[in-house]
């Protein structure tokens, strides 16, 4: 048999909703030496029945109780039956003065009838809704009564018993009034308890418990009284039907669970300990165990049992029961509620602080339960409204116990510090939605006390959800704790949206510590600017600009705030200082070209290519001298000369005159970084000093550039000497001399080359077309040995012959082409021109309209034929007057261009043209000395088009 540690008595809720707790003087020092075991969650909760009960029990004492699905029936020692609601309030005008002595038992029928019995020897059947009463006199104390479950429709039958030892069944007569009385059993001692369920009636007397089938009027079984227990007057037997077939018996320290079976069900694997008389039904004991306490009441709890335990005194625990009651008044212990299984596995134990418990004995307590199906329990939880109620009755107090619901479970978890489990239970829907706020708030408070700020912040979205006021309260609380940085990532920006003050407080809190600056920047970028005002945050950051606490993330955050506040120039300054790549787009977007005067170096360091493009594009706003001065005098760690070179080079390519004041400087920069660009620059620019340039080139031994400068300076001979002596490049020397157009320079070239025999041969190769090679050969001194002279002379002669052959061939081709063209011209001039008639022209127009859609499909050959045809055929109308050409007595003139005119029209047209041009060319003559074109006959259309 397993058990748990005895739990201290729970807090009771009194009738007014307040909590009561009593001091337990008898438990001083209890558990001081034993190690505390993990406390298990209780299954039941307790509430002291209030309402009218305290007033009733202040002048009387409770003796019996029964609970229906409509009311609570309380019988007292003065014989009064009180009808109470479930809150303990007495129903007006329903106090039934049924007896004159203690009420021992109460039974009810589901509809409206109440049966009660008393020590005054009477049994009274009362109506719950009317004042009707039936009273039966037996002249001996009556201890038990049980109404037929179908009392109102089954001849108002009931059973009763008492000290007389008779089990009486009374049935109303069908005619004539009165009741028939039948004695089921007698002679076995007083009847102490009686319960009726369906067709089965069970009662307990001094011998034991008997079960009778009221349908067949046969006894089913007899269960002996447990051995070694006091007489029933000291420890009463307790009977309770768990359902229609299971009877639970608690007597003394013994519990037996009897199952009513039929012969066809078998013994279920257990030996039947009680034989039945010749009946179809029998009793099978399916559970039996002994307790370490006296049973003052028993009731089912799903598949468990609720036991009202009376703890005997320590002196009597190791002694056998006596037939008397040796209990000393005023020393009794608290009664307990034990929740056990059918195998006596103790689930929970609760000590009850009953008023006056010190003076009560086991038989002074009663346990009753409200009717329930017994099958509503699932997983230890009861459906709302289906929870069973248990009434623990003492003479001066009544406590109601019922299963703890989900809210009680959550409250217990919170009480023991298991906030996370409590929150999980609420999230699973176990309890009212409003509990989430309470549980969540307590969980957050707990985490804050434990300094688990990050965990608390992480839980806020789940707990606070869409409540703006709750969010703001916790934002300010975290701010007070200086832990707002852990909450900011979870602060909502919509659904709900908080006040702007909450967001501003959060942002300002992040400005105070350098470790939060990255989070501040991320937050500003992620939060919509409409949520807050940037000014308070800017005011918090600006004093740090010149301090050591200023960090790059804080600067960028300030720049973002400046942009939000439309202070774009201040934002640009910070972006440029931070070398942010997006600064160029920012400048273009907000048209901040005027604001970059002092930011040239930063922009160049960030991206020289984009910066140079920007500076050159807006050189009217940022003139070159500003750029050059800033680059020259910057103290920043950068290659300022290279940046200057890039800028001046790009500027020169865009506008050769824009940076003319810096061309001398640019020569030096080109010489250092890009020498290949010097010659193009020297050829293009006119704004550099030649002596300065020559000095630069001489210092860096840039020979070709020196040659160019010497040529510009007019010192061609020195330049030529430099080419020959330093470059030893005859081809370049020849090109240089050719460009100078100076015959004396040729002589100088030949003179200097004659000093070096190898140069003479090279000169012969490269002067073909410029000088007569024979002239050079004649100047060569006799006996001068020239390397490869023979090969070079052969090449010169071969090249000359090739050139001569090409010229002759070209002349022959030219002559042939001229002859062919003259022959073609002659043939064309001799060809006649066909003149169309008006009929042919009309037909031709029709054919042209029909064939217009097929013009694009004609081949190149057809187009050529059409072209030839058009040139040999003219129209049938005059090109000036548009009258038909076939007018009698009028001459017609047709030109080779196939334009035709009436002679009179052509002469008139020519006269008009001549009058317009007479002022300009009346004295002009043709190239061959012939008179002016006035006497010539020309096509008006072609002449006009050519003009």
Secondary structure, DSSP 8 states (H G I E B T S, - for coil): ------B----EE-TTS-EE----GGGTTTTSSS--------SEEEEE--TTHHHHHHHS-EEEEEE-SS-EEEEETTSEEEEE-TTS-B-TT--EE--SS-EEEEEE-SSSEEEEEETTSEEEEEESSS--EEEEE-SS-EEEEEE-TTGGGTTT-EEEEETT--EEEEEE-SSSSSEEEEEEE-SS--EEEEEEETTEEEEEESSEEEEEETTTTEEEEEEE--TT---TTTS--EEEEEETTEEEEEETTEEEEEEEEEGGG--TTS---S---SSSEEEEEEEEEE-SSEEEEEEEETTEEEEEEE---GGGTTS---SS----TT-----EEEEE-TT--EEEEEE---TTGGG--GGG-EEEE----S--EETTEE-TT---EEEEEETTEEEEEEE--HHHHHHHHHHTT-HHHHHHHHHTT-S-TTHHHHHHHHHHHHHHHTT-HHHHHHHHHHHHTT-HHHHHHHHHHHHHTT-HHHHHTT--SSSS---HHHHHHHHHHHTS-GGGHHHHHHHHHHS-GGGS-HHHHHHHHHTTTTSTT--HHHHHHHHHHHHHTT-HHHHHHHHHHTT-TTHHHHHHHHT-GGGGTT-HHHHHHH-HHHHHHHHHHTTTTS-HHHHHHHHHH--SSS-HHHHHHHHHHHHHHH-TTTTGGGHHHHHHHHHHH-GGGHHHHHHH---S-HHHHHHHHHHHT-HHHHHHHHHHTT-HHHHHHHIIIII--HHHHHHHHHHHT-HHHHHHHHHHHHTSHHHHHHHHHH-TTTS-HHHHHHHS-TT---TTHHHHHHHHHHHHHHHHHHHHHHHHHHHHHHHHHHHHHHHHHHS--EE--HHHHHHHHHHHHHHGGGGGG--HHHHHHHHHHHHTEE-SB-TTT--BS--TT--EEE-TTS-EEEHHHHHHHHHHHHHHHHHHHTT---TTS---GGGS---HHHHHHH-
